[in-house]
C-alpha cells in the first residue's frame, strides 16, 4: 500500500504536465478562431483612427484601442451613445 502511494505521488506531476500539454493543444485552435473573429469585427466596425493605428502599429495595438472603445461604449447610458452609421 505504501509503495502504491509513493508511486502515485511521484507520477502525479508528470500526469498533470501531460494533461496540461494536451489541453494546450486543444485550446490553440479555439483561441486562433476567437482572434480571427475579433479581427473580422474590428475591420467591420473600426473608426478611421483605429484603422490608421492598424496600418502604422500593427494588429495588437489596433485591437487594444478597439477593445477600449467598446468597453467605454458599454459604460455610457444608452441615450448618450453616438450612432456611427
Secondary structure, DSSP 8 states (H G I E B T S, - for coil): -HHHHHHHHHHHHHHHHHHHHHHHHHHHHHHHHHHHHHHHHHHHH--HHHHHHHHHH-HHHHHHHHHHHHHHHHHS-GGG-----
